[in-house]
């Protein structure tokens, strides 16, 4: 994993569920705010919108860090590579900076899927490969099976959910975590603690949440359609939460509020 990827991917702009003019407007605002990492997926149905928005955004491709994820329906020998090639075509790119498996295969047999990821890497369709929604067991198996770096495991990560097991797997395997649902779809704002802490740093509640995630060693992905929120979510590098404040927020992880559960998607693995 190169330094450019590590630095850019620390703060990524997520694009779900943006499409059309909403997608273009949000990406334009994100580029103006300073975002250079953008996350999409075949499942989102917006790769073409993201590709057009970035190609017309006035930022050189060499400065961008773009990730996409393979739909589970395309995770087979006869569909995988062709689907990635279609993604690149609509993204208007020769390769993506990170190609991820969106979900582990049903049944948990991940090695064939990992081999297909490696094939895409070897063909030059991706500069890096990663996974998403993998359990700690899957992270360990991934690290043992692949002889190339795995740049991320993109998972639900926010202060209302304890993910210490996955953090432990990161320490063991070297596979970093990156977050989605970073503010728990707004649930964090029901807790006054974040705003109270933020006042001491001149920051708002959302910035405190995102800074906590970064200080846990996890990359942050956020999405907003509001220009002021997009800029605010990006401006989280100029302060550091104290160990006392980190511990106060850590205590909220015992809430164990999981946003993405079996009521939303039937094929979820058994979470740690």
C-alpha positions as CSV (number, residue, x, y, z in Angstrom):
1,X,0.0,0.0,0.0
2,X,1.5,3.3,-1.1
3,X,1.7,6.5,1.0
4,X,-0.7,8.4,-1.3
5,X,-3.4,5.8,-0.8
6,X,-2.9,5.7,3.0
7,X,-3.2,9.5,3.2
8,X,-6.0,10.0,0.8
9,X,-8.1,7.1,2.1
10,X,-8.1,8.5,5.7
11,X,-11.0,10.7,4.7
12,X,-13.2,9.3,2.0
13,X,-16.4,10.6,0.5
14,X,-19.1,7.9,0.3
15,X,-21.6,8.1,-2.6
16,X,-24.5,5.9,-1.5
17,X,-27.3,6.5,-2.3
18,X,-26.5,9.5,-4.5
19,X,-27.5,9.6,-8.2
20,X,-27.8,12.1,-11.0
21,X,-27.7,15.8,-10.2
22,X,-27.5,15.1,-6.4
23,X,-24.4,13.0,-7.0
24,X,-22.8,15.6,-9.2
25,X,-23.5,18.4,-6.7
26,X,-22.2,16.5,-3.7
27,X,-19.0,15.4,-5.4
28,X,-18.4,18.9,-6.7
29,X,-18.8,20.2,-3.1
30,X,-16.6,17.4,-1.8
31,X,-13.8,18.2,-4.3
32,X,-14.0,21.9,-3.3
33,X,-13.7,20.9,0.4
34,X,-10.6,18.9,-0.3
35,X,-11.8,15.3,-0.6
36,X,-9.7,13.3,-3.0
37,X,-10.9,9.8,-2.0
38,X,-14.3,8.6,-3.3
39,X,-16.1,5.4,-2.6
40,X,-18.8,3.7,-4.9
41,X,-20.0,0.2,-5.6
42,X,-21.7,-1.8,-8.3
43,X,-24.6,-2.3,-5.9
44,X,-25.1,1.5,-5.6
45,X,-26.0,1.9,-9.2
46,X,-24.2,5.2,-9.4
47,X,-20.7,4.3,-10.9
48,X,-21.5,6.2,-14.1
49,X,-22.6,9.3,-12.2
50,X,-19.5,9.2,-10.0
51,X,-17.3,8.7,-13.1
52,X,-18.9,11.6,-14.9
53,X,-18.7,13.9,-11.9
54,X,-15.1,13.1,-11.2
55,X,-14.0,13.4,-14.8
56,X,-15.7,16.8,-15.0
57,X,-14.6,17.9,-11.6
58,X,-11.4,19.7,-12.6
59,X,-9.1,17.5,-10.5
60,X,-6.4,15.4,-12.2
61,X,-7.0,11.6,-12.0
62,X,-3.5,11.2,-10.5
63,X,-4.8,13.1,-7.4
64,X,-7.9,11.0,-6.9
65,X,-8.3,7.8,-4.9
66,X,-11.3,5.9,-6.1
67,X,-12.7,2.6,-4.7
68,X,-15.5,0.4,-5.9
69,X,-17.0,-2.8,-4.7
70,X,-18.1,-6.0,-6.6
71,X,-21.7,-6.9,-6.3
72,X,-22.2,-10.4,-4.8
73,X,-24.2,-11.4,-7.9
74,X,-21.0,-10.9,-9.9
75,X,-18.7,-12.9,-7.6
76,X,-18.3,-15.9,-9.8
77,X,-15.6,-17.0,-12.3
78,X,-17.8,-16.2,-15.3
79,X,-18.9,-12.7,-14.2
80,X,-16.3,-11.2,-11.9
81,X,-13.7,-9.8,-14.3
82,X,-16.3,-8.7,-16.9
83,X,-18.2,-6.8,-14.1
84,X,-15.0,-5.0,-13.1
85,X,-14.3,-4.0,-16.7
86,X,-17.8,-2.6,-17.0
87,X,-17.3,-0.6,-13.8
88,X,-14.1,0.9,-15.2
89,X,-15.8,1.8,-18.4
90,X,-18.6,3.7,-16.7
91,X,-16.2,5.2,-14.2
92,X,-14.1,6.4,-17.1
93,X,-10.9,4.9,-15.6
94,X,-8.3,2.4,-16.6
95,X,-8.1,1.1,-13.1
96,X,-9.5,1.8,-9.6
97,X,-7.3,2.6,-6.6
98,X,-9.0,-0.1,-4.6
99,X,-11.3,-2.9,-5.7
100,X,-13.3,-4.5,-2.8
101,X,-15.5,-7.5,-2.3
102,X,-18.7,-5.9,-1.2
103,X,-19.9,-8.9,0.9
104,X,-18.4,-12.2,1.8
105,X,-19.9,-15.1,-0.2
106,X,-22.8,-16.9,1.4
107,X,-21.5,-19.9,3.2
108,X,-18.3,-18.2,4.1
109,X,-16.0,-19.9,1.6
110,X,-14.0,-16.8,0.8
111,X,-10.9,-18.2,-1.0
112,X,-12.3,-18.4,-4.5
113,X,-13.5,-14.8,-4.1
114,X,-10.1,-13.7,-2.9
115,X,-8.5,-15.4,-5.9
116,X,-10.8,-13.5,-8.3
117,X,-9.7,-10.2,-6.5
118,X,-6.1,-11.2,-7.0
119,X,-6.8,-11.9,-10.7
120,X,-8.2,-8.4,-11.1
121,X,-5.1,-7.0,-9.5
122,X,-2.8,-9.0,-11.7
123,X,-4.6,-7.8,-14.8
124,X,-4.1,-4.2,-13.8
125,X,-7.8,-3.4,-13.2
126,X,-7.1,-2.3,-9.7
127,X,-4.0,-0.8,-7.9
128,X,-5.0,-2.3,-4.6
129,X,-7.5,-4.8,-3.3
130,X,-9.7,-5.0,-0.2
131,X,-12.7,-6.5,1.4
132,X,-15.9,-5.3,3.1
133,X,-18.0,-6.7,5.9
134,X,-15.5,-9.5,6.7
135,X,-15.5,-11.0,10.2
136,X,-12.3,-11.4,12.2
137,X,-12.0,-15.1,11.1
138,X,-12.3,-14.0,7.5
139,X,-9.7,-11.3,8.0
140,X,-7.3,-13.9,9.3
141,X,-8.0,-16.3,6.5
142,X,-7.6,-13.5,4.0
143,X,-4.2,-12.6,5.3
144,X,-3.1,-16.2,5.3
145,X,-4.3,-16.8,1.7
146,X,-3.1,-13.8,-0.1
147,X,0.5,-12.8,-0.6
148,X,-0.3,-9.2,-1.5
149,X,-1.4,-6.4,0.9
150,X,-5.1,-6.1,1.6
151,X,-5.7,-2.3,2.0
152,X,-8.9,-2.4,3.9
153,X,-11.9,-4.2,5.5
154,X,-14.7,-1.7,5.2
155,X,-17.1,-2.2,8.0
156,X,-19.8,-0.5,10.1
157,X,-17.8,1.5,12.6
158,X,-19.1,4.2,14.9
159,X,-19.1,5.1,18.7
160,X,-22.3,3.2,19.4
161,X,-20.9,-0.2,18.3
162,X,-18.1,-2.2,19.9
163,X,-15.8,-3.4,17.2
164,X,-12.8,-4.4,19.4
165,X,-12.7,-7.9,18.0
166,X,-12.2,-6.5,14.5
167,X,-9.6,-4.0,15.8
168,X,-7.8,-6.9,17.3
169,X,-7.9,-8.7,14.0
170,X,-6.3,-5.6,12.3
171,X,-3.4,-5.8,14.8
172,X,-3.0,-9.5,14.1
173,X,-3.3,-9.4,10.3
174,X,-2.2,-5.9,9.2
175,X,-5.5,-5.4,7.4
176,X,-6.8,-1.9,8.2
177,X,-10.4,-1.1,8.9
178,X,-12.4,1.7,7.2
179,X,-15.8,2.9,8.4
180,X,-19.2,3.1,6.9
181,X,-22.3,4.5,8.7
182,X,-19.7,6.6,10.6
183,X,-22.4,8.6,12.4
184,X,-24.8,5.6,12.8
185,X,-27.2,7.2,10.3
186,X,-27.6,10.1,12.7
187,X,-28.1,8.0,15.9
188,X,-25.0,9.5,17.5
189,X,-26.6,12.9,17.6
190,X,-29.1,11.7,20.2
191,X,-26.2,11.6,22.7
192,X,-25.2,15.0,24.2
193,X,-21.7,13.8,25.0
194,X,-20.4,14.5,21.5
195,X,-21.5,18.1,21.5
196,X,-20.3,18.6,25.1
197,X,-16.9,17.3,24.2
198,X,-16.8,19.3,20.9
199,X,-17.3,22.6,22.7
200,X,-14.0,22.2,24.4
201,X,-12.2,21.9,21.0
202,X,-14.3,24.4,19.0
203,X,-15.8,21.5,17.0
204,X,-19.3,20.1,16.4
205,X,-20.6,16.7,17.5
206,X,-20.1,15.1,14.1
207,X,-16.5,16.2,13.9
208,X,-15.9,14.7,17.4
209,X,-17.4,11.4,16.2
210,X,-15.2,11.3,13.1
211,X,-12.1,12.3,15.0
212,X,-12.7,9.5,17.5
213,X,-12.9,7.0,14.6
214,X,-9.6,8.2,13.1
215,X,-7.9,8.0,16.5
216,X,-9.1,4.4,16.8
217,X,-6.9,3.8,13.7
218,X,-9.9,3.5,11.3
219,X,-10.3,5.4,8.1
220,X,-13.5,7.5,7.8
221,X,-16.1,7.5,5.1
222,X,-18.9,10.1,5.2
223,X,-21.6,11.3,2.9
224,X,-23.7,14.4,2.9
225,X,-25.6,16.5,0.3
226,X,-25.2,19.7,2.4
227,X,-22.1,21.7,1.5
228,X,-21.5,22.9,5.0
229,X,-21.6,19.4,6.4
230,X,-19.3,18.1,3.6
231,X,-16.7,20.7,4.6
232,X,-17.2,20.1,8.3
233,X,-16.8,16.4,7.9
234,X,-13.5,17.0,6.1
235,X,-12.1,19.4,8.6
236,X,-11.1,17.0,11.4
237,X,-7.3,17.0,11.2
238,X,-6.6,20.1,13.2
239,X,-7.4,18.8,16.7
240,X,-6.8,15.7,18.8
241,X,-9.1,14.2,21.4
242,X,-7.6,13.7,24.8
243,X,-7.2,10.2,26.2
244,X,-9.9,11.1,28.8
245,X,-12.4,12.2,26.0
246,X,-11.5,9.1,24.0
247,X,-12.4,6.9,27.0
248,X,-15.6,8.7,27.6
249,X,-16.7,8.0,24.0
250,X,-15.3,4.4,24.2
251,X,-17.9,3.7,27.0
252,X,-20.7,4.4,24.5
253,X,-19.6,1.4,22.4
254,X,-21.3,-0.8,25.0
255,X,-24.6,0.4,23.5
256,X,-23.9,-2.0,20.7
257,X,-26.3,-0.3,18.2
258,X,-25.8,-2.1,14.9
259,X,-27.3,-0.3,11.9
260,X,-26.7,-3.0,9.3
261,X,-28.5,-6.1,10.5
262,X,-30.4,-9.1,9.1
263,X,-33.6,-7.0,8.9
264,X,-31.9,-5.0,6.1
265,X,-30.0,-7.7,4.2
266,X,-30.6,-11.5,4.3
267,X,-27.0,-12.6,3.4
268,X,-25.1,-11.0,6.3
269,X,-22.4,-13.1,8.0
270,X,-22.5,-13.9,11.7
271,X,-21.0,-10.7,13.0
272,X,-18.3,-10.9,15.7
